Amino acid sequence: GENVEQHPSTLSVQEGDSAVIKCTYSDSASNYFPWYKQELGKRPQLIIDIRSNVGEKKDQRIAVTLNKTAKHFSLHITETQPEDSAVYFCAAASYAGKSTFGDGTTLTVKP
Amino acid sequence: GAVVSQHPSRVICKSGTSVKIECRSLDFQATTMFWYRQFPKQSLMLMATSNEGSKATYEQGVEKDKFLINHASLTLSTLTVTSAHPEDSSFYICSARDSGTTHGEQYFGPGTRLTVT
């Protein structure tokens, strides 16, 4: 089955700096890669996703890149703000299949 | 946007009793729903995939007779934890996939905090 590895497990940055979280996956059949943000005690919220026919996608301060050859994808957050502090999960899935999640990255943005 | 509700949000039950958790897609139809379990500071562990009108598909190591899943309609899936024990205490989250798209997005419910005493 699919295996997703996520790094780092914790990340602390100063407000205004950039944050990068990286994930690798094992199943070449995976073609959908969402990123979720989860605040303490709340549900995961989809923040951005990318499909295998695209190499990069950007939405305001958030961007995701995908390297299918190397089987890795990354989340980039620029101009970080304290409200960006949360746990971020990457996932890999096929369109009709289940998602496999990474172990999560706890991001702390210091004011 | 797509909304998924989950009920109850929090439940405390005694060891040996059963607890039913409901997951509803409020503004879309979902032929597929997923049930996850999440321990503190850990990732989401998929327990089973719930398919409308058919039997659920359980992940390896998940006891299907203990975690009963029913997906009787396109907007409702239920998870029943039977004969609950303290080790079943956890945060249970469902998600639903919009049948009207092929994009694969999942929308999560708010979760249910189960405490077995």
Interface residues (C-beta under 8 A of the other chain):
Chain A: Y32 P34 Y36 G41 K42 R43 P44 Q45 L46 D49 R51 F89 A93 S94 Y95 A96 K98 S99 T100 F101 G102 D103 G104 T106
Chain B: F34 K41 Q42 S43 L44 L46 T49 I93 T102 H103 G104 E105 Q106 Y107 F108 G109 P110 G111
